[in-house]
Amino acid sequence: MFKSSTTATLLSLGVALSAAASADLAQAAKRTITMVAVEAKGGTTVDKEPFPTAGLPEGKGYELEAPNAEGRWEVSAYRWEPNQIIVNQGDEVTLEILGVNGAEHPGVIDGYDVSFTVKRGQLTTVTFTADKTGVFEFRCGTHQPSMVGELIVLAGG
């Protein structure tokens, strides 16, 4: 008898928790995502690694500096971090973006009427309602093709 009673209680609790979780998912939420505009950078000397012979994609998103007089070369790429944001349809989304590297990053989110400019040393706040489902690209107009991300808006419950 104890087993049946305990099992029934646990099943009831599980159903109640599942229903509560489903109700929460169906409601729009306020979501704040903290981001940074950064330049990932690395380098070495030609005595440790040869300078790459293959070129990088066109644009200002990637930089490859030839070896200097001491043989040191560097490579870098600009990027949004994180570069993938997942929200639910109906959510009020606030992006708080800190400019760390690069003087300026003029950004847009395709499919939404959202544009913004991130500057080094400043926090840029962008707020919008995620009212359309799908995958939407956000990008810096200066540092292509590397400074690109995606906003994924899932259908509401």
C-alpha positions in Angstrom: 0.0 0.0 0.0 2.8 2.4 0.9 4.4 1.9 -2.6 1.2 2.6 -4.5 0.4 5.7 -2.4 4.0 7.0 -2.8 4.0 6.3 -6.5 0.6 8.1 -7.0 1.8 11.1 -5.0 5.0 11.3 -7.1 3.1 11.0 -10.3 0.7 13.8 -9.2 3.6 16.0 -8.2 5.3 15.3 -11.6 2.1 16.2 -13.5 1.7 19.4 -11.5 5.3 20.5 -12.0 5.1 19.7 -15.7 1.9 21.8 -16.1 3.5 24.7 -14.2 6.6 24.6 -16.4 4.4 24.6 -19.5 2.4 27.6 -18.3 5.7 29.5 -17.6 7.0 28.7 -21.1 3.8 30.0 -22.6 4.2 33.4 -20.9 6.5 36.0 -22.4 9.5 36.9 -20.3 11.9 39.8 -19.9 15.3 38.5 -20.9 18.6 40.4 -20.5 21.6 39.1 -22.4 25.0 40.5 -21.6 27.3 40.5 -24.6 30.7 41.9 -25.6 32.2 43.0 -28.9 35.7 41.5 -28.8 38.8 40.9 -31.0 40.2 37.4 -30.4 44.0 37.7 -31.1 46.9 35.3 -31.2 50.4 35.4 -32.4 53.8 33.7 -32.5 57.1 33.9 -34.3 58.2 32.2 -37.5 60.8 30.1 -35.7 57.9 28.4 -33.8 55.3 28.4 -36.6 55.5 29.4 -40.2 53.5 32.3 -41.4 50.3 31.0 -43.1 50.4 31.0 -46.9 46.6 30.8 -47.4 44.7 34.0 -47.3 41.8 34.8 -45.0 38.3 35.8 -46.3 37.9 39.3 -47.6 36.7 42.0 -45.2 37.8 43.7 -41.9 36.5 40.8 -39.7 39.8 38.9 -40.0 43.3 40.3 -39.8 46.6 38.6 -40.5 49.7 40.7 -39.9 52.9 39.6 -41.7 56.0 38.9 -39.6 57.8 42.0 -38.3 61.6 42.4 -38.1 61.7 40.0 -35.1 59.7 37.4 -37.0 56.5 37.8 -34.9 53.2 37.5 -36.8 49.6 37.9 -35.5 46.1 36.9 -36.5 42.8 38.2 -35.1 39.1 38.0 -35.6 36.3 40.3 -34.4 33.2 38.7 -33.0 30.1 39.0 -30.8 30.2 37.0 -27.7 27.9 35.2 -27.3 27.1 34.9 -31.0 23.9 32.9 -30.6 20.9 34.1 -28.6 17.8 31.9 -28.1 14.6 33.5 -26.9 10.8 32.7 -27.1 8.4 34.6 -29.2 6.9 37.4 -27.3 9.9 37.9 -25.0 11.1 41.4 -24.3 14.8 41.1 -25.1 17.4 43.5 -23.8 20.9 43.2 -25.1 23.6 44.9 -23.0 26.7 45.0 -25.2 30.0 46.2 -24.0 32.5 47.4 -26.5 35.9 45.9 -25.6 37.9 46.0 -28.9 37.4 48.1 -32.0 36.5 51.7 -32.0 33.0 51.2 -33.3 30.6 48.4 -34.3 27.5 49.5 -36.2 25.1 46.6 -35.8 21.7 45.4 -37.1 19.4 42.5 -36.5 17.9 41.3 -39.8 14.2 40.8 -39.8 13.7 43.3 -37.0 13.8 47.1 -37.2 16.8 47.1 -34.9 20.0 48.9 -35.4 22.7 50.0 -32.8 26.2 51.2 -32.5 28.7 49.7 -30.0 31.7 51.8 -29.0 34.8 50.8 -27.1 34.5 51.3 -23.4 30.7 51.9 -23.5 27.7 49.8 -22.7 25.1 49.9 -25.4 21.5 48.8 -24.5 19.2 47.5 -27.2 15.6 46.4 -26.3 13.0 44.9 -28.6 10.1 42.4 -28.5 10.9 39.1 -30.2 7.6 39.0 -32.1 8.6 36.9 -35.2 9.8 33.3 -35.0 12.8 32.1 -36.9 16.5 32.6 -37.2 17.7 36.1 -37.7 21.3 37.3 -38.3 22.8 40.1 -36.3 26.1 41.6 -37.6 28.6 44.4 -37.4 28.6 46.4 -40.6 32.3 47.0 -40.4 33.8 43.6 -39.4 32.5 41.1 -41.9 32.5 38.2 -42.3 33.5 37.2 -38.8 31.4 39.5 -36.6 28.0 37.7 -37.2 25.6 36.0 -34.9 22.1 34.6 -34.8 19.0 35.4 -32.9 16.8 32.3 -32.7 13.2 33.0 -31.7 11.2 29.9 -30.8 7.5 29.7 -31.2 5.5 30.5 -28.1 3.9 27.7 -26.1 
